[in-house]
Amino acid sequence: MDTATRTGVLILAAAALITGLYWFRDVLAPFALAVFLWLVIDGFAEEIEIRLRIVPRWLALTMALGLVGSAVLVIFAVLAATANDLASSGDDYVQRLNTLLGGLYHLVGRTDAPTVGQLLTRLNPQAFISSLAQSVRGLASDALFVAIYVAFLFSAQSNFPKKLDALFRDPDGRARAAAISASMRHAMGAYLWVQTFTGALTALGCYVVMKLTGMDQALFWAFVIFLLGYVPTIGPLVGTLFPVLFALVQFSTYWQPAVIFAGISVFQFAIGNFMVPRMQGDSMNLSTLVVILMLSLWGALWGLPGMFLSAPLTVMIMIVLAQFPSTRPIAILLSQDGHPERGLKKTPQPGL
């Protein structure tokens, strides 16, 4: 097969793959999130086994499941409490929003500023509420499927080595497949561990800043900052902007939003630029431009789940492409330094 034919086949295969990922996103996105949770829980279990050597595997896994399950319950409790607080303080926020809108219109020399109620009327609240209800139902359905997938992944985990032996009879091929699988699991596990640890640290620091300034719903916004930490590049920016905008609505003066903006920015910058690279090392090895492009691509394909998983999914694709001579040039372009395998054989460091 000549070079032109090979290139054409690769382009067609890539187009077919992207089309399949888009059309089957309702199935693939929850499954990818399930793999994400499975790796997080399994990683916690391994850490418990390492730290507490007397703990057996089943007990470490039970403790990890309890830890992650408790975190999910806490998140839902915080969301419920936030909804109640917003409902009880809604009139005050609406009044403050009307004041801000009036001030913005006055800055541009206009006096016909609309109220929040008028804006909501123009936005067709019935359609918005219907869309929101549909999204909530879809989220609940996806959460159920994710939980089922996670349970089946753990039940099938013990059979993975046997299936690998059955798929690859040749010892060399089996060893190569095991090495690729271990590299992908290492890269994704290292990324998830680093983002979880540094995201929790960032959220804790930002929570302290917001609480000290008297900001309402500080715990809720800390959870938002933590979750957005999994979204590369854009996540920290959004995680800084939203709490500051809420602070502008809550406070009648501007020094509190300024302090909150400065505090969150310091934590995001310091942890994101100094701690994350030191902990993550070479486990990702993705070009910054590639990270941004893949964030847009996975977001267009799978929405928010795709944005959360864009970096580890791209690393997995890069590792697979690097194993074949015909696709290795693509892997080299995706990598940071032209060496797709660099850092994959290193043991991930769980801390500094």
Backbone hydrogen bonds, N-H to C=O, Kabsch-Sander energy under -0.5 kcal/mol:
donor,donor_aa,acceptor,acceptor_aa,energy
6,R,2,D,-2.4
7,T,3,T,-2.5
8,G,4,A,-2.2
9,V,5,T,-2.4
10,L,6,R,-2.3
11,I,7,T,-2.3
12,L,8,G,-2.4
13,A,9,V,-2.6
14,A,10,L,-2.5
15,A,11,I,-2.4
16,A,12,L,-2.5
17,L,13,A,-2.4
18,I,14,A,-2.6
19,T,15,A,-2.3
20,G,16,A,-2.4
21,L,17,L,-2.5
22,Y,18,I,-1.9
23,W,19,T,-2.7
24,F,20,G,-2.1
25,R,22,Y,-1.4
27,V,24,F,-1.1
28,L,24,F,-2.8
29,A,25,R,-2.2
31,F,27,V,-1.4
32,A,28,L,-2.7
33,L,29,A,-2.2
34,A,30,P,-2.1
35,V,31,F,-2.4
36,F,32,A,-2.1
37,L,33,L,-2.6
38,W,34,A,-2.8
39,L,35,V,-2.5
40,V,36,F,-2.0
41,I,37,L,-2.9
42,D,38,W,-2.9
43,G,39,L,-2.5
44,F,40,V,-2.3
45,A,41,I,-2.3
46,E,42,D,-2.2
47,E,43,G,-2.2
48,I,44,F,-2.4
49,E,45,A,-2.3
50,I,46,E,-2.2
51,R,47,E,-2.8
52,L,48,I,-2.9
53,R,51,R,-0.7
55,V,52,L,-1.8
60,A,56,P,-2.4
61,L,57,R,-2.6
62,T,58,W,-2.0
63,M,59,L,-2.5
64,A,60,A,-2.3
65,L,61,L,-2.6
66,G,62,T,-2.4
67,L,63,M,-2.2
68,V,64,A,-2.6
69,G,65,L,-2.8
70,S,66,G,-2.3
71,A,67,L,-2.0
72,V,68,V,-2.2
73,L,69,G,-2.2
74,V,70,S,-2.5
75,I,71,A,-2.1
76,F,72,V,-2.2
77,A,73,L,-2.3
78,V,74,V,-2.6
79,L,75,I,-2.4
80,A,76,F,-2.3
81,A,77,A,-2.5
82,T,78,V,-2.6
83,A,79,L,-2.3
84,N,80,A,-2.0
85,D,81,A,-2.4
86,L,82,T,-2.7
87,A,83,A,-2.0
88,S,84,N,-2.1
89,S,85,D,-2.0
90,G,87,A,-0.6
93,Y,89,S,-1.9
94,V,90,G,-2.4
95,Q,91,D,-2.3
96,R,92,D,-2.1
97,L,93,Y,-2.5
98,N,94,V,-2.3
99,T,95,Q,-1.8
100,L,96,R,-2.3
101,L,97,L,-2.7
102,G,98,N,-2.2
103,G,99,T,-2.2
104,L,100,L,-2.4
105,Y,101,L,-2.3
106,H,102,G,-2.0
107,L,103,G,-1.7
108,V,104,L,-1.0
109,G,106,H,-1.4
110,R,105,Y,-3.0
119,L,115,T,-2.1
120,L,116,V,-2.4
121,T,117,G,-2.0
122,R,118,Q,-1.9
123,L,119,L,-1.6
124,N,121,T,-1.1
128,F,124,N,-1.8
129,I,125,P,-3.0
130,S,126,Q,-2.3
131,S,127,A,-2.4
132,L,128,F,-2.6
133,A,129,I,-2.6
134,Q,130,S,-2.2
135,S,131,S,-2.1
136,V,132,L,-2.3
137,R,133,A,-2.4
138,G,134,Q,-2.3
139,L,135,S,-2.4
140,A,136,V,-2.4
141,S,137,R,-2.3
142,D,138,G,-2.6
143,A,139,L,-2.4
144,L,140,A,-1.9
145,F,141,S,-2.1
146,V,142,D,-2.7
147,A,143,A,-2.2
148,I,144,L,-2.1
149,Y,145,F,-2.8
150,V,146,V,-2.5
151,A,147,A,-2.0
152,F,148,I,-2.2
153,L,149,Y,-2.4
154,F,150,V,-2.0
155,S,151,A,-1.9
156,A,152,F,-1.9
157,Q,153,L,-0.7
159,N,156,A,-1.1
160,F,157,Q,-1.2
163,K,159,N,-2.3
164,L,160,F,-2.2
165,D,161,P,-2.1
166,A,162,K,-2.0
167,L,163,K,-2.2
168,F,164,L,-2.0
169,R,167,L,-0.6
174,R,170,D,-2.7
175,A,171,P,-2.6
176,R,172,D,-2.3
177,A,173,G,-2.5
178,A,174,R,-2.5
179,A,175,A,-2.2
180,I,176,R,-2.3
181,S,177,A,-2.6
182,A,178,A,-2.6
183,S,179,A,-2.3
184,M,180,I,-2.4
185,R,181,S,-2.4
186,H,182,A,-2.6
187,A,183,S,-2.6
188,M,184,M,-2.5
189,G,185,R,-2.7
190,A,186,H,-2.9
191,Y,187,A,-2.0
192,L,188,M,-2.6
193,W,189,G,-2.5
194,V,190,A,-2.5
195,Q,191,Y,-2.7
196,T,192,L,-2.3
197,F,193,W,-2.7
198,T,194,V,-2.7
199,G,195,Q,-2.0
200,A,196,T,-2.2
201,L,197,F,-2.0
202,T,198,T,-2.6
203,A,199,G,-2.6
204,L,200,A,-2.2
205,G,201,L,-2.2
206,C,202,T,-2.6
207,Y,203,A,-2.4
208,V,204,L,-2.0
209,V,205,G,-1.9
210,M,206,C,-2.7
211,K,207,Y,-2.8
212,L,208,V,-2.4
213,T,209,V,-1.4
214,G,211,K,-1.1
215,M,210,M,-2.5
218,A,215,M,-0.7
221,W,217,Q,-2.2
222,A,218,A,-1.8
223,F,219,L,-1.9
224,V,220,F,-2.0
225,I,221,W,-2.4
226,F,222,A,-2.2
227,L,223,F,-2.6
228,L,224,V,-2.5
229,G,225,I,-0.9
229,G,226,F,-0.6
230,Y,227,L,-1.5
231,V,228,L,-1.4
234,I,232,P,-3.5
235,G,231,V,-0.8
237,L,233,T,-0.8
238,V,234,I,-2.5
239,G,235,G,-2.9
240,T,236,P,-1.0
241,L,237,L,-2.1
242,F,238,V,-2.4
244,V,240,T,-1.1
245,L,241,L,-2.4
246,F,242,F,-2.3
247,A,243,P,-2.4
248,L,244,V,-2.0
249,V,245,L,-1.4
250,Q,246,F,-2.3
251,F,247,A,-2.7
258,A,254,Y,-1.7
259,V,255,W,-2.4
260,I,256,Q,-2.6
261,F,257,P,-2.7
262,A,258,A,-2.4
263,G,259,V,-2.8
264,I,260,I,-2.6
265,S,261,F,-2.2
266,V,262,A,-2.2
267,F,263,G,-2.0
268,Q,264,I,-2.8
269,F,265,S,-2.7
270,A,266,V,-2.8
271,I,267,F,-2.3
272,G,268,Q,-1.9
273,N,269,F,-2.2
274,F,270,A,-1.6
275,M,270,A,-1.0
276,V,271,I,-2.7
278,R,274,F,-1.0
279,M,275,M,-2.4
280,Q,276,V,-3.1
281,G,277,P,-2.1
283,S,280,Q,-2.1
287,S,334,L,-2.0
291,V,287,S,-2.3
292,I,288,T,-1.9
293,L,289,L,-2.5
294,M,290,V,-3.1
295,L,291,V,-1.8
296,S,292,I,-1.8
297,L,293,L,-2.4
298,W,294,M,-3.0
299,G,295,L,-1.7
300,A,296,S,-2.2
301,L,297,L,-2.0
302,W,298,W,-3.0
303,G,299,G,-1.7
307,M,303,G,-1.6
308,F,304,L,-2.2
309,L,305,P,-1.8
310,S,307,M,-0.6
313,L,309,L,-2.2
314,T,310,S,-2.0
315,V,311,A,-2.1
316,M,312,P,-2.2
317,I,313,L,-2.1
318,M,314,T,-2.5
319,I,315,V,-2.4
320,V,316,M,-2.1
321,L,317,I,-2.7
322,A,318,M,-1.7
323,Q,320,V,-1.5
324,F,321,L,-1.1
327,T,324,F,-0.8
328,R,324,F,-1.6
330,I,327,T,-0.8
331,A,327,T,-1.5
332,I,328,R,-2.3
333,L,329,P,-1.9
334,L,330,I,-1.8
335,S,331,A,-1.5
336,Q,285,N,-1.6
342,R,339,H,-1.7
344,L,341,E,-1.9
346,K,343,G,-0.8
